[in-house]
């Protein structure tokens, strides 16, 4: 294969994606590929491979979180993946959905939705699923929820298309949740929690479409909630309290 075979998709990725989506995707790939290569050359620490070490110390582990206050796991779990198929599936979803959400809002608000919404997914898994968990799917469902909330809060601007778009988004979320229940080793509680977290953070951070009539016609601008980030801070505080006082699924 010539260089163009590889260069084409890479160039399209950098040209067609948005800044924070590119950053998250590249971090996910590096965190998966580097340990994989180190495993292949035989690097181990106390008889444990580097990939396994990342899972041991970075996955959502209810016992470790509850007994050792390792709350960082709610975030590190978003950057870890169990295998190459898991990574590729989530990468595709982040690009397809994340670019739209980031362009609808902006980079800072995208990150707020991704991580706070993903945190809700991780906490839902912590409360209702005893199994260890990794993956960005909770954050991806948060993006789906935020996209749906954007269309719903701006349904007047979308007009007759609003119901169709909302139906398509709802179908995407529900069909993936259905597949989650029909397949083993899928953390569906993280999916459901992420979706709910995306609806809330989407309401707080996604902009409203405001139409102004000018001499040149109708001009549409995007206006964020003035108290949106304050709402996210309050939500984050509530989530922290829940994690501290709640008993996880064991």
VOBA-1610 file (N, C-alpha, C; in pm, whole numbers, padded with zeros to 5 digits, always signed):
BEGIN
Unk+00084-00120+00000Unk+00000+00000+00000Unk+00088+00125+00000Unk+00049+00226-00076Unk+00127+00348-00078Unk+00085+00440+00036Unk+00162+00545+00052Unk+00138+00637+00163Unk+00002+00704+00155Unk-00046+00726+00033Unk-00176+00793+00016Unk-00290+00711+00075Unk-00272+00576+00077Unk-00376+00491+00133Unk-00402+00525+00278Unk-00295+00558+00353Unk-00309+00592+00494Unk-00331+00742+00514Unk-00271+00822+00428Unk-00276+00967+00447Unk-00416+01022+00425Unk-00490+00964+00330Unk-00623+01016+00299Unk-00717+01020+00418Unk-00742+00906+00485Unk-00831+00907+00601Unk-00780+00995+00714Unk-00650+00999+00735Unk-00594+01082+00841Unk-00616+01230+00811Unk-00594+01269+00685Unk-00617+01408+00647Unk-00763+01446+00662Unk-00853+01356+00624Unk-00996+01384+00639Unk-01033+01396+00787Unk-00972+01312+00870Unk-01000+01318+01013Unk-00965+01455+01070Unk-00846+01506+01036Unk-00804+01636+01088Unk-00880+01751+01022Unk-00923+01732+00900Unk-00993+01839+00829Unk-01140+01848+00868Unk-01203+01735+00893Unk-01348+01732+00908Unk-01395+01722+01053Unk-01307+01696+01146Unk-01349+01687+01285Unk-01327+01820+01356Unk-01377+01829+01479Unk-01365+01951+01559Unk-01253+01934+01662Unk-01202+02043+01720Unk-01080+02038+01801Unk-01085+01941+01919Unk-01188+01948+02004Unk-01192+01865+02123Unk-01223+01720+02089Unk-01298+01697+01983Unk-01321+01560+01937Unk-01189+01498+01893Unk-01110+01573+01817Unk-00979+01522+01776Unk-00893+01489+01897Unk-00892+01579+01995Unk-00808+01559+02114Unk-00848+01433+02189Unk-00978+01417+02214Unk-01024+01301+02290Unk-00996+01172+02214Unk-01022+01171+02085Unk-00997+01052+02004Unk-00849+01015+02006Unk-00762+01113+01991Unk-00618+01084+01989Unk-00570+01034+02125Unk-00623+01091+02234Unk-00587+01043+02367Unk-00631+00898+02384Unk-00754+00867+02343Unk-00803+00730+02355Unk-00715+00632+02277Unk-00677+00671+02156Unk-00596+00583+02073Unk-00458+00561+02134Unk-00395+00669+02179Unk-00261+00658+02239Unk-00265+00571+02364Unk-00366+00592+02449Unk-00376+00516+02574Unk-00397+00367+02546Unk-00458+00335+02432Unk-00476+00194+02398Unk-00355+00137+02325Unk-00302+00211+02227Unk-00196+00157+02140Unk-00063+00144+02213Unk-00023+00246+02290Unk+00108+00241+02356Unk+00120+00122+02450Unk+00026+00100+02543Unk+00036-00020+02626Unk+00031-00149+02545Unk-00048-00150+02437Unk-00055-00269+02352Unk+00082-00302+02294Unk+00152-00201+02245Unk+00286-00222+02188Unk+00385-00265+02296Unk+00375-00204+02415Unk+00463-00243+02525Unk+00438-00387+02567Unk+00312-00429+02562Unk+00280-00568+02592Unk+00345-00661+02490Unk+00343-00619+02363Unk+00397-00705+02256Unk+00548-00724+02270Unk+00619-00624+02323Unk+00764-00638+02339Unk+00799-00705+02472Unk+00697-00739+02549Unk+00720-00817+02671Unk+00743-00738+02797Unk+00713-00608+02797Unk+00731-00529+02918Unk+00622-00562+03019Unk+00664-00601+03139Unk+00571-00630+03247Unk+00623-00566+03376Unk+00534-00538+03467Unk+00569-00486+03599Unk+00510-00579+03702Unk+00597-00646+03776Unk+00555-00745+03875Unk+00463-00850+03813Unk+00504-00897+03695Unk+00435-01002+03621Unk+00300-00958+03565Unk+00274-00828+03561Unk+00148-00775+03509Unk+00177-00690+03387Unk+00103-00710+03278Unk+00124-00631+03158Unk+00079-00487+03181Unk+00128-00396+03096Unk+00093-00255+03109Unk-00057-00234+03084Unk-00112-00305+02986Unk-00255-00292+02959Unk-00338-00334+03080Unk-00298-00443+03144Unk-00372-00489+03262Unk-00355-00392+03379Unk-00237-00332+03391Unk-00217-00233+03497Unk-00312-00114+03482Unk-00328-00068+03358Unk-00419+00043+03335Unk-00562+00006+03374Unk-00602-00116+03342Unk-00736-00159+03378Unk-00750-00176+03529Unk-00647-00228+03592Unk-00651-00250+03738Unk-00665-00118+03812Unk-00590-00016+03768Unk-00587+00111+03842Unk-00675+00220+03781Unk-00735+00193+03663Unk-00813+00299+03599Unk-00959+00267+03574Unk-00997+00139+03580Unk-01135+00102+03552Unk-01226+00145+03665Unk-01356+00156+03634Unk-01453+00177+03740Unk-01460+00050+03823Unk-01416+00060+03948Unk-01415-00054+04040Unk-01486-00008+04167Unk-01605-00059+04191Unk-01686-00010+04302Unk-01618-00023+04436Unk-01549-00135+04458Unk-01484-00157+04586Unk-01371-00056+04607Unk-01291-00036+04503Unk-01180+00059+04513Unk-01231+00201+04537Unk-01340+00237+04470Unk-01395+00372+04486Unk-01451+00389+04627Unk-01527+00290+04674Unk-01594+00303+04804Unk-01497+00291+04921Unk-01400+00202+04910Unk-01313+00176+05025Unk-01188+00263+05025Unk-01142+00306+04908Unk-01018+00383+04900Unk-01039+00523+04845Unk-01163+00565+04828Unk-01195+00699+04778Unk-01126+00730+04645Unk-01118+00632+04556Unk-01051+00651+04428Unk-01152+00705+04325Unk-01197+00827+04350Unk-01299+00887+04265Unk-01248+00918+04125Unk-01118+00927+04110Unk-01061+00956+03978Unk-01101+00852+03875Unk-01140+00734+03922Unk-01175+00625+03830Unk-01296+00659+03743Unk-01383+00748+03791Unk-01498+00789+03710Unk-01454+00860+03582Unk-01334+00918+03584Unk-01283+00987+03466Unk-01186+00900+03387Unk-01098+00827+03457Unk-01004+00743+03383Unk-01075+00632+03306Unk-01188+00585+03358Unk-01262+00480+03287Unk-01305+00525+03148Unk-01325+00657+03129Unk-01370+00708+02999Unk-01263+00697+02891Unk-01136+00679+02932Unk-01026+00675+02835Unk-00971+00534+02816Unk-01031+00436+02879Unk-00984+00298+02868Unk-01083+00214+02789Unk-01030+00117+02714Unk-01115+00029+02634Unk-01064-00113+02644Unk-01158-00207+02643Unk-01123-00346+02666Unk-01052-00413+02550Unk-01083-00372+02427Unk-01020-00433+02310Unk-01031-00337+02192Unk-00973-00375+02080Unk-00966-00286+01963Unk-01105-00260+01906Unk-01194-00358+01911Unk-01330-00338+01859Unk-01403-00234+01943Unk-01387-00246+02073Unk-01448-00149+02166Unk-01397-00008+02136Unk-01266+00004+02117Unk-01206+00134+02086Unk-01259+00189+01954Unk-01260+00107+01850Unk-01303+00154+01718Unk-01450+00195+01718Unk-01533+00118+01785Unk-01675+00151+01790Unk-01698+00284+01859Unk-01632+00304+01974Unk-01649+00429+02048Unk-01586+00546+01974Unk-01475+00523+01905Unk-01412+00630+01827Unk-01505+00677+01716Unk-01565+00583+01647Unk-01660+00617+01541Unk-01777+00698+01597Unk-01829+00656+01712Unk-01943+00725+01772Unk-01906+00865+01818Unk-01787+00880+01878Unk-01744+01012+01924Unk-01732+01108+01807Unk-01674+01059+01697Unk-01657+01146+01579Unk-01793+01183+01520Unk-01881+01084+01503Unk-02009+01109+01438Unk-02099+01201+01520Unk-02101+01181+01650Unk-02192+01259+01736Unk-02122+01381+01794Unk-01997+01363+01835Unk-01926+01470+01904Unk-01902+01593+01818Unk-01869+01572+01692Unk-01845+01686+01602Unk-01970+01773+01594Unk-02086+01710+01583Unk-02211+01785+01574Unk-02236+01864+01702Unk-02217+01800+01817Unk-02241+01868+01945Unk-02143+01982+01965Unk-02016+01960+01933Unk-01917+02066+01953Unk-01945+02185+01861Unk-01989+02159+01740Unk-02019+02269+01648Unk-02151+02337+01683Unk-02243+02265+01744Unk-02366+02328+01790Unk-02340+02424+01906Unk-02243+02390+01989Unk-02214+02471+02108Unk-02079+02538+02091Unk-01979+02490+02162Unk-01840+02530+02145Unk-01755+02429+02218Unk-01624+02445+02214Unk-01534+02344+02268Unk-01549+02329+02420Unk-01558+02440+02493Unk-01570+02432+02638Unk-01699+02364+02679Unk-01808+02400+02615Unk-01937+02340+02650Unk-01942+02193+02609Unk-01881+02161+02499Unk-01870+02020+02459Unk-01800+01939+02567Unk-01689+01990+02617Unk-01615+01919+02721Unk-01697+01906+02849Unk-01771+02012+02883Unk-01856+02006+03001Unk-01960+01896+02989Unk-02023+01887+02872Unk-02124+01783+02849Unk-02059+01645+02850Unk-01946+01634+02783Unk-01880+01504+02771Unk-01839+01449+02907Unk-01774+01531+02987Unk-01720+01480+03113Unk-01823+01478+03226Unk-01905+01580+03238Unk-02006+01579+03345Unk-02115+01479+03312Unk-02161+01478+03185Unk-02258+01377+03144Unk-02202+01237+03157Unk-02074+01219+03117Unk-02009+01089+03134Unk-01994+01051+03280Unk-01973+01150+03366Unk-01964+01125+03510Unk-02096+01071+03563Unk-02206+01127+03517Unk-02338+01074+03558Unk-02350+00928+03517Unk-02302+00895+03397Unk-02303+00756+03354Unk-02220+00666+03444Unk-02102+00712+03481Unk-02016+00633+03569Unk-02078+00614+03706Unk-02142+00718+03758Unk-02205+00708+03889Unk-02326+00615+03884Unk-02403+00621+03776Unk-02516+00528+03761Unk-02466+00383+03760Unk-02355+00359+03692Unk-02295+00226+03692Unk-02248+00189+03833Unk-02190+00283+03903Unk-02142+00262+04040Unk-02257+00222+04133Unk-02372+00284+04115Unk-02486+00261+04204Unk-02562+00134+04170Unk-02564+00096+04041Unk-02655-00011+04000Unk-02587-00130+03934Unk-02458-00123+03908Unk-02388-00235+03845Unk-02262-00268+03925Unk-02251-00391+03975Unk-02133-00426+04055Unk-02008-00455+03973Unk-02022-00468+03843Unk-01911-00512+03760Unk-01815-00398+03727Unk-01685-00427+03718Unk-01590-00327+03669Unk-01628-00281+03529Unk-01590-00159+03495Unk-01634-00104+03367Unk-01531-00006+03312Unk-01516-00007+03180Unk-01433+00091+03110Unk-01504+00132+02982Unk-01461+00244+02927Unk-01514+00287+02798Unk-01576+00425+02801Unk-01583+00484+02683Unk-01636+00620+02668Unk-01785+00621+02637Unk-01852+00505+02645Unk-01990+00498+02599Unk-02084+00583+02685Unk-02058+00595+02816Unk-02142+00681+02899Unk-02135+00825+02851Unk-02015+00872+02819Unk-01997+01008+02768Unk-02060+01023+02629Unk-02052+00917+02548Unk-02113+00922+02415Unk-02264+00935+02426Unk-02325+00860+02518Unk-02469+00874+02539Unk-02503+01012+02593Unk-02411+01073+02668Unk-02434+01210+02713Unk-02441+01305+02593Unk-02357+01282+02494Unk-02361+01364+02373Unk-02493+01345+02298Unk-02542+01220+02295Unk-02671+01194+02230Unk-02781+01270+02303Unk-02779+01263+02438Unk-02879+01334+02516Unk-02873+01484+02495Unk-02752+01539+02489Unk-02735+01684+02469Unk-02785+01726+02332Unk-02760+01643+02230Unk-02809+01675+02096Unk-02961+01677+02094Unk-03021+01578+02160Unk-03166+01576+02167Unk-03222+01696+02241Unk-03156+01735+02349Unk-03203+01850+02425Unk-03189+01979+02344Unk-03084+01989+02264Unk-03067+02107+02179Unk-03184+02120+02082Unk-03221+02009+02018Unk-03332+02014+01923Unk-03462+02044+01996Unk-03481+01985+02114Unk-03607+02006+02186Unk-03622+02151+02233Unk-03515+02208+02289Unk-03526+02346+02337Unk-03538+02445+02222Unk-03498+02402+02103Unk-03507+02490+01985Unk-03607+02435+01883Unk-03707+02361+01932Unk-03801+02296+01841Unk-03879+02396+01755Unk-03902+02516+01806Unk-03971+02616+01724Unk-03887+02656+01604Unk-03756+02667+01627Unk-03667+02703+01516Unk-03659+02590+01413Unk-03668+02465+01459Unk-03662+02351+01367Unk-03794+02329+01294Unk-03902+02383+01351Unk-04032+02372+01284Unk-04081+02229+01273Unk-04132+02194+01155Unk-04190+02062+01134Unk-04085+01951+01140Unk-03960+01984+01123Unk-03854+01883+01125Unk-03819+01837+01267Unk-03863+01912+01368Unk-03823+01883+01506Unk-03863+01741+01548Unk-03988+01704+01524Unk-04035+01571+01567Unk-03956+01460+01498Unk-03929+01477+01370Unk-03853+01375+01298Unk-03712+01361+01352Unk-03646+01473+01377Unk-03509+01469+01429Unk-03506+01410+01569Unk-03599+01453+01654Unk-03605+01399+01790Unk-03636+01250+01788Unk-03723+01208+01697Unk-03753+01065+01686Unk-03631+00985+01645Unk-03552+01039+01554Unk-03430+00972+01509Unk-03329+00961+01622Unk-03314+01068+01699Unk-03220+01066+01812Unk-03267+00967+01917Unk-03396+00969+01948Unk-03451+00877+02048Unk-03434+00732+02003Unk-03458+00707+01873Unk-03442+00571+01820Unk-03297+00524+01834Unk-03202+00613+01803Unk-03060+00578+01815Unk-03025+00539+01958Unk-03073+00619+02054Unk-03044+00591+02195Unk-03108+00460+02238Unk-03235+00441+02205Unk-03308+00323+02252Unk-03256+00195+02189Unk-03222+00199+02061Unk-03174+00077+01995Unk-03038+00036+02052Unk-02956+00134+02089Unk-02827+00100+02149Unk-02844+00047+02291Unk-02940+00101+02365Unk-02968+00047+02498Unk-03023-00095+02485Unk-03109-00119+02387Unk-03163-00253+02365Unk-03050-00352+02335Unk-02959-00314+02246Unk-02847-00402+02216Unk-02760-00424+02339Unk-02751-00320+02424Unk-02674-00335+02547Unk-02729-00443+02637Unk-02861-00455+02643Unk-02922-00558+02726Unk-02916-00696+02662Unk-02900-00701+02532Unk-02900-00829+02461Unk-02759-00886+02443Unk-02657-00809+02482Unk-02519-00855+02465Unk-02449-00859+02601Unk-02356-00955+02619Unk-02285-00965+02747Unk-02178-00856+02761Unk-02141-00828+02886Unk-02031-00738+02919Unk-02054-00594+02872Unk-02179-00553+02862Unk-02212-00416+02826Unk-02266-00345+02950Unk-02208-00231+02983Unk-02250-00156+03101Unk-02365-00063+03063Unk-02486-00119+03061Unk-02600-00042+03017Unk-02639+00066+03117Unk-02607+00047+03244Unk-02638+00150+03342Unk-02557+00277+03313Unk-02435+00260+03265Unk-02355+00377+03225Unk-02418+00445+03104Unk-02476+00366+03014Unk-02543+00423+02897Unk-02665+00505+02939Unk-02749+00446+03023Unk-02870+00515+03066Unk-02835+00638+03149Unk-02740+00623+03241Unk-02698+00738+03321Unk-02637+00848+03237Unk-02555+00808+03138Unk-02495+00907+03049Unk-02600+00982+02969Unk-02701+00909+02923Unk-02808+00973+02847Unk-02881+01077+02932Unk-02914+01040+03057Unk-02980+01135+03147Unk-02888+01253+03179Unk-02760+01223+03202Unk-02665+01331+03228Unk-02652+01424+03110Unk-02659+01369+02988Unk-02653+01452+02868Unk-02775+01540+02853Unk-02892+01488+02891Unk-03013+01570+02884Unk-03002+01691+02978Unk-02951+01666+03100Unk-02940+01776+03198Unk-02831+01875+03157Unk-02713+01824+03128Unk-02604+01915+03090Unk-02632+01982+02956Unk-02703+01911+02868Unk-02742+01971+02741Unk-02836+02088+02762Unk-02930+02072+02854Unk-03022+02182+02884Unk-02944+02302+02939Unk-02843+02274+03020Unk-02768+02382+03083Unk-02668+02448+02988Unk-02607+02372+02899Unk-02495+02423+02822Unk-02520+02443+02673Unk-02615+02372+02617Unk-02640+02390+02474Unk-02712+02524+02451Unk-02677+02597+02346Unk-02734+02731+02325Unk-02877+02728+02274Unk-02943+02841+02289Unk-03076+02861+02232Unk-03062+02937+02101Unk-03141+02898+02004Unk-03140+02967+01875Unk-03237+03084+01881Unk-03184+03202+01861Unk-03264+03325+01866Unk-03269+03385+01726Unk-03389+03414+01680Unk-03406+03471+01547Unk-03431+03621+01555Unk-03360+03695+01470Unk-03375+03841+01463Unk-03413+03878+01320Unk-03510+03966+01308Unk-03552+04012+01177Unk-03472+04138+01141Unk-03399+04133+01032Unk-03320+04246+00986Unk-03362+04284+00845Unk-03299+04386+00791Unk-03329+04428+00654Unk-03293+04321+00552Unk-03195+04238+00590Unk-03152+04131+00499Unk-03231+04002+00520Unk-03326+04004+00610Unk-03405+03885+00637Unk-03389+03838+00781Unk-03420+03712+00806Unk-03412+03656+00941Unk-03269+03608+00966Unk-03211+03657+01075Unk-03076+03618+01116Unk-03087+03536+01244Unk-03024+03423+01247Unk-03031+03334+01363Unk-02899+03339+01439Unk-02908+03361+01570Unk-02789+03362+01656Unk-02806+03260+01767Unk-02695+03226+01831Unk-02697+03126+01939Unk-02666+03195+02071Unk-02756+03175+02167Unk-02743+03241+02296Unk-02742+03137+02408Unk-02631+03123+02480Unk-02627+03026+02590Unk-02701+03078+02712Unk-02740+02987+02799Unk-02801+03027+02925Unk-02699+03103+03009Unk-02741+03213+03067Unk-02648+03293+03147Unk-02603+03219+03273Unk-02687+03129+03322Unk-02655+03057+03446Unk-02619+02910+03419Unk-02591+02877+03293Unk-02567+02738+03258Unk-02450+02674+03331Unk-02337+02744+03334Unk-02220+02686+03402Unk-02240+02677+03553Unk-02315+02772+03610Unk-02347+02763+03753Unk-02430+02638+03780Unk-02521+02608+03689Unk-02600+02486+03704Unk-02514+02361+03697Unk-02414+02363+03610Unk-02323+02248+03599Unk-02243+02231+03728Unk-02201+02342+03789Unk-02127+02335+03915Unk-02216+02275+04025Unk-02341+02320+04031Unk-02434+02265+04131Unk-02456+02116+04106Unk-02476+02078+03980Unk-02493+01937+03946Unk-02372+01855+03988Unk-02253+01907+03962Unk-02131+01835+03998Unk-02121+01816+04149Unk-02160+01918+04225Unk-02158+01908+04371Unk-02257+01802+04419Unk-02374+01797+04359Unk-02473+01696+04395Unk-02421+01556+04365Unk-02357+01541+04250Unk-02301+01411+04214Unk-02194+01368+04313Unk-02110+01462+04356Unk-02006+01429+04454Unk-02068+01380+04585Unk-02171+01448+04631Unk-02238+01407+04753Unk-02298+01268+04739Unk-02359+01242+04624Unk-02418+01110+04601Unk-02312+01001+04611Unk-02198+01023+04549Unk-02091+00922+04551Unk-02040+00900+04693Unk-02028+01007+04769Unk-01973+00997+04905Unk-02068+00922+04998Unk-02198+00949+04986Unk-02293+00893+05085Unk-02360+00764+05038Unk-02363+00739+04908Unk-02438+00625+04857Unk-02361+00496+04873Unk-02435+00388+04883Unk-02374+00254+04888Unk-02374+00197+04746Unk-02257+00159+04695Unk-02253+00109+04556Unk-02308-00032+04544Unk-02334-00071+04421Unk-02373-00211+04395Unk-02250-00300+04412Unk-02268-00403+04491Unk-02156-00494+04520Unk-02198-00640+04495
//
